[in-house]
């Protein structure tokens, strides 16, 4: 497994719509393994392929917050929300591509998602609370949407300026 560098906003690749995965190949399985390792190392609870500069529809997540519980990494290939609840939840979201910035985002409390697993089999599952927020956040990445896109323009611009400054500082070493 290989740790992959995570793109920092603003990066044009983070705003592109990712292409569907045509087949679950050895390369896709390796990408998923690398992404899980990268997500845990970051540390985060979700990571979408565009965040590592790969524009395909693959995401990994593990919203298991109990430190006593066994890790529960999930790989979702070509995921799509097929149902969402009317009831909403508000979570303070963050993003590995927008480090150290957080904001409250309202999303459906529950969603039903369909995707392919690493064997190429279709899976459907309902997620709620943090898992639902996480899967929606990551699917947004596959569609070129960041959590800051839900914020008011002034707050979004402020965060973007902070990220531009961070990228300049990182480039200087």
N, C-alpha and C positions, 0 to 999 in steps of 0.2 A: 504494500500500500504506500501511496505517496501523498504527502501533504501538498495541497494546491494553494497557490496564492489567491486571496480573495480580492476582487476588484472593489475599489472605493469610489463612491459617488462623488462628483459626477464623472461617469464613464459612459460613452454612447452605447456600449454593449448592454448596459443595464436597462436601457429604454427600448430595446428591440424585442419583438415577439419571437419566441423560440419555436423552432421547427419540431414537428412530431418525430418521435423515434420510430424508424421504419421497422426495425427488428431488434429483438433483445439478443445482442451478440456478446461475445467475450469482451469486446471493448467497452460495451455499455456496463457489463458487470464490474469491470475494473474501474470505470468512472464512478459507479455507485460506491464501491469500496473506498476509493480515494475521497469521495465526498463525505462519507460517514466519518472517516478518520479526521478530515479537515474540520468538519462541524464540531466534533467532540474536542478537538485541540483548540478551537477558537476562543472560548467555548460558546456554543450556541445550541439552539433546540431545532433549528431547521437550516437548510441550505439548498438553493436552487442552482441548477447548472449554469445559468447566465452569470451568477456571482463568481464563478471561476473561469469565465470567458468562453464557455461552451454553450452555443445557442441551440440546445435541444431540450425537449420537455421531460426533464428528469428532476426529481427533488428527493431529498432525504429529510427525515425529521425524527426527533425523539423528544416529546414533550413530557416525559416521565420526570417529575420534579422531586420525587421522594428519594433522598440519597440512599436509603436502605433498599430500595427496589432495584431489581436487575434492569440494566439498560434495555430499551425496547426500540431499537432503530428500525425505521420503516423506509422502504424505497418505493416511490410511486413514479411510474413511467406513463407519460401521456395522461396525467390526471385531469379530471373535469368535475366540477360541482354540478350535480344533477338535481339537487334539491337544497333549499335553505329555509330555516325557520323564520317566522315573522318576528319572534323574540330576538332581541339584540343583547350583546354583551359589549362592555368597554374594557379593553386591556391597555396597559401602558406598553406599547410595542417598541422594540429596538430592532436593529438590523446589523448583521456582520459587515455589510457594505457601507453602513453609516455608523461607524463606531462611536460609542459613548453619547449617543443622542437618543432620546426617548420621547414619546408623545402618546397621548391617549387616542385610540382609534376605535370607532364603533363598527362592529361587524355582526352578522347573524350568529346567534348563540350555538346553533347546531347546523351542520351541513352533511349531506350524503355525497360521497365522492366515488367515482368509478375510475379505475386505472389498471395498468398491466403490472404484474409482479415480475421478479427476475426470471421466472420460468415462462414468461409470455402469456400467463393466464390472466383473464379478466377478474378483477376483484371489485367489490362494492362494500363500502363501510360507512357507518354514520359516526361522525366525530362531534364532541361537544366541548364547551368551555375552552380551555387553553389549547387542546388538540385542534379544535375547530378554527380558532384564531390562527394557529400556526400553519395549518394546511392552506387556509385562504391567503395568508401572507406570502407563502411560497408559490402558490399558483399565480398570484399577482406578479411575482418576479418573472414567471414564464410568459406573462403577457406584457412585459415591459412597464409594470407599475410598481412603484415603491411606496412604502407606508407614508412617506412624507407627502405623497400626492393627495392624500386625504386631508391634509392640514390646510389652514388658511394661508394665502400666498405669502404674507409677511413672515410667518414662522418657517415656512418651507424655504424661503430665500435666505433667512438667517442660518438655517442648518446647512444649506448648500454652500454658503460662504465659509462656514467653519470647516466643511469638508475640503474645499479648495485650498484653504490655508494648511490643513493637515497634509494634503497631498504635496504641497510645496515643501513643507518641512521634511516629509519622508524622502522626497527627491534629493534634498540637500544632504541627507544622511545624518 
